[in-house]
Amino acid sequence: MATVPEIIPISDLRKDAAAVVKRARSKRQPIVITQRGRATAVMVGVEEYERAEYEREILLLLARGEQEIATGTGSDLHTVLAEVEALLAKSGQ
């Protein structure tokens, strides 16, 4: 189950940006920044951002693969495995 993100007004960010950044890194959860009562930005630590981008890239590759299967086009297994190895090397796993 998803947790409710922390929400802070931009004025709190202005007052103590270092503390907000520290919370974003330590909690490993997004912090929603509001301005005039509306969400305007989301702050996350770099590790969480990199993890999310890595997962997004894998999902895009899977979606592309499904589309290629449906249309009868695509790459051979050797090419796909090479792409997977490159992604894993990039992420340090």
N, C-alpha and C positions, 0 to 999 in steps of 0.2 A: 504494500500500500504506500502510495506517495505521501511524503510529509509536506506540510504547509510551509512554504518558504518564509524566511524572515523578511519583514517589510519595514523599511525605514524611510523617512522623508529626506530629501536632498539636503535640508538644513542640518540634519544630524551628520550627514557625510561631510559637509563643509566644516563643521565644528571639530570633528575628530576622524579624519580620513584614515589615519594610521590604524586606529582601533577597528574600524569597519573592515579594512583590508585584512587585518589579522583574524577577525572573526570569519571572514569568507574562506581564508586558507585553513583555519583550524577546524571549522565545522564541516568543511567539504560539501557544503550545500549552497545553493544560490541565495543571494540577498537581492530582493527587489527594491529598487530605488524609486520613490514616488516624487512627483513634482505637482503641486497644486491638487493633491489627492488622486492623481492618476499615475499608474506605473509607466515609467519612462526608460528605465534601464535595468539590467540585471548584472550583478557582480558575482564572479566566481573566481576561485583560485586557479592559477595556471595549470596545476596538475589535473583538476577537474575539467577544465576547458580542453586540454590535450586529450584526455580520456574520451570525452564526448565527441571530439572531432575524429578520433580514431574509430570509434564505434559507428559514426555517421558514414565514414569512408567505406567501412566493411558493408554496411547496409546498402549503400549505393552500388557497390560491386555485386552484391547478391541480387538486387533488383535488376541490374543490367543483365546478369546471367539468366535470370528467369525470363526476361524479355527476349534474349537471344534464343533460349530453348523454344519459346513459343513461336518465334519466327523461323526457326530452323537454321539460324546463323550462329556464329560464335567462334570461340577459340578451342583448340584441342586441350586435352588435360595437361600436357607439359607446360603450355603457356599459362594456364590458370594457376598451376602449382608454383610457377616462377613468380607470378604476381603476389600470391599469398606469402611466399618466402620473403619477398621484398617488403611487404607490409609488416611482417613480423620483425624483420631486421630493423626497420625504421622505428618501430615502437620499442625496440630493445628487449624483446621477449625471446 
